[in-house]
Amino acid sequence: YGPYDMWLCILYSILDTSGTIELYNYQHNLDLEWRVNSTCHQVYIKSDTFATEPEWDKVVIDYRTFHGTLTIEEIISAAFIVDFTTDHSISGDGFKLDWSCYTPVATVPEKSTK
């Protein structure tokens, strides 16, 4: 790292039943954290867009690591953290993560016709 390289660290806190976490055209040397304390029992999180530098610029959601170009669809805990760290070089287009309360679909067993 050169004498002018700096790291930026920002913490966001969210309390709600749904939301969006997004960051486009991001900079180098970032360390960002979104803390979500939803009022849900579980949360469904899905990427609308996801493109980071593979292997080096990483999003960690509820202890699971994602990078590169992919689709995220996860059911996670109601209180979760999204971390995003970047290195000092190449950047990607960024990401948009939509999250909302997850309610499992109840299935009713079929009645036997015997």
Secondary structure as a PSIPRED ss2 file (coil, helix, strand):
# PSIPRED VFORMAT (PSIPRED V4.0)

   1 Y C   1.000  0.000  0.000
   2 G C   1.000  0.000  0.000
   3 P C   1.000  0.000  0.000
   4 Y C   1.000  0.000  0.000
   5 D C   1.000  0.000  0.000
   6 M C   1.000  0.000  0.000
   7 W C   1.000  0.000  0.000
   8 L E   0.000  0.000  1.000
   9 C E   0.000  0.000  1.000
  10 I E   0.000  0.000  1.000
  11 L E   0.000  0.000  1.000
  12 Y E   0.000  0.000  1.000
  13 S E   0.000  0.000  1.000
  14 I E   0.000  0.000  1.000
  15 L C   1.000  0.000  0.000
  16 D C   1.000  0.000  0.000
  17 T C   1.000  0.000  0.000
  18 S E   0.000  0.000  1.000
  19 G E   0.000  0.000  1.000
  20 T E   0.000  0.000  1.000
  21 I E   0.000  0.000  1.000
  22 E E   0.000  0.000  1.000
  23 L E   0.000  0.000  1.000
  24 Y E   0.000  0.000  1.000
  25 N C   1.000  0.000  0.000
  26 Y C   1.000  0.000  0.000
  27 Q C   1.000  0.000  0.000
  28 H C   1.000  0.000  0.000
  29 N C   1.000  0.000  0.000
  30 L E   0.000  0.000  1.000
  31 D E   0.000  0.000  1.000
  32 L E   0.000  0.000  1.000
  33 E E   0.000  0.000  1.000
  34 W E   0.000  0.000  1.000
  35 R E   0.000  0.000  1.000
  36 V E   0.000  0.000  1.000
  37 N E   0.000  0.000  1.000
  38 S E   0.000  0.000  1.000
  39 T E   0.000  0.000  1.000
  40 C E   0.000  0.000  1.000
  41 H E   0.000  0.000  1.000
  42 Q E   0.000  0.000  1.000
  43 V E   0.000  0.000  1.000
  44 Y E   0.000  0.000  1.000
  45 I E   0.000  0.000  1.000
  46 K E   0.000  0.000  1.000
  47 S E   0.000  0.000  1.000
  48 D E   0.000  0.000  1.000
  49 T E   0.000  0.000  1.000
  50 F E   0.000  0.000  1.000
  51 A E   0.000  0.000  1.000
  52 T C   1.000  0.000  0.000
  53 E C   1.000  0.000  0.000
  54 P C   1.000  0.000  0.000
  55 E C   1.000  0.000  0.000
  56 W C   1.000  0.000  0.000
  57 D C   1.000  0.000  0.000
  58 K E   0.000  0.000  1.000
  59 V E   0.000  0.000  1.000
  60 V E   0.000  0.000  1.000
  61 I E   0.000  0.000  1.000
  62 D C   1.000  0.000  0.000
  63 Y C   1.000  0.000  0.000
  64 R E   0.000  0.000  1.000
  65 T E   0.000  0.000  1.000
  66 F E   0.000  0.000  1.000
  67 H C   1.000  0.000  0.000
  68 G C   1.000  0.000  0.000
  69 T E   0.000  0.000  1.000
  70 L C   1.000  0.000  0.000
  71 T C   1.000  0.000  0.000
  72 I C   1.000  0.000  0.000
  73 E E   0.000  0.000  1.000
  74 E E   0.000  0.000  1.000
  75 I E   0.000  0.000  1.000
  76 I E   0.000  0.000  1.000
  77 S E   0.000  0.000  1.000
  78 A E   0.000  0.000  1.000
  79 A E   0.000  0.000  1.000
  80 F E   0.000  0.000  1.000
  81 I E   0.000  0.000  1.000
  82 V E   0.000  0.000  1.000
  83 D E   0.000  0.000  1.000
  84 F E   0.000  0.000  1.000
  85 T E   0.000  0.000  1.000
  86 T C   1.000  0.000  0.000
  87 D C   1.000  0.000  0.000
  88 H C   1.000  0.000  0.000
  89 S C   1.000  0.000  0.000
  90 I C   1.000  0.000  0.000
  91 S C   1.000  0.000  0.000
  92 G C   1.000  0.000  0.000
  93 D C   1.000  0.000  0.000
  94 G E   0.000  0.000  1.000
  95 F E   0.000  0.000  1.000
  96 K E   0.000  0.000  1.000
  97 L E   0.000  0.000  1.000
  98 D E   0.000  0.000  1.000
  99 W E   0.000  0.000  1.000
 100 S E   0.000  0.000  1.000
 101 C E   0.000  0.000  1.000
 102 Y C   1.000  0.000  0.000
 103 T C   1.000  0.000  0.000
 104 P C   1.000  0.000  0.000
 105 V C   1.000  0.000  0.000
 106 A C   1.000  0.000  0.000
 107 T C   1.000  0.000  0.000
 108 V C   1.000  0.000  0.000
 109 P C   1.000  0.000  0.000
 110 E C   1.000  0.000  0.000
 111 K C   1.000  0.000  0.000
 112 S C   1.000  0.000  0.000
 113 T C   1.000  0.000  0.000
 114 K C   1.000  0.000  0.000
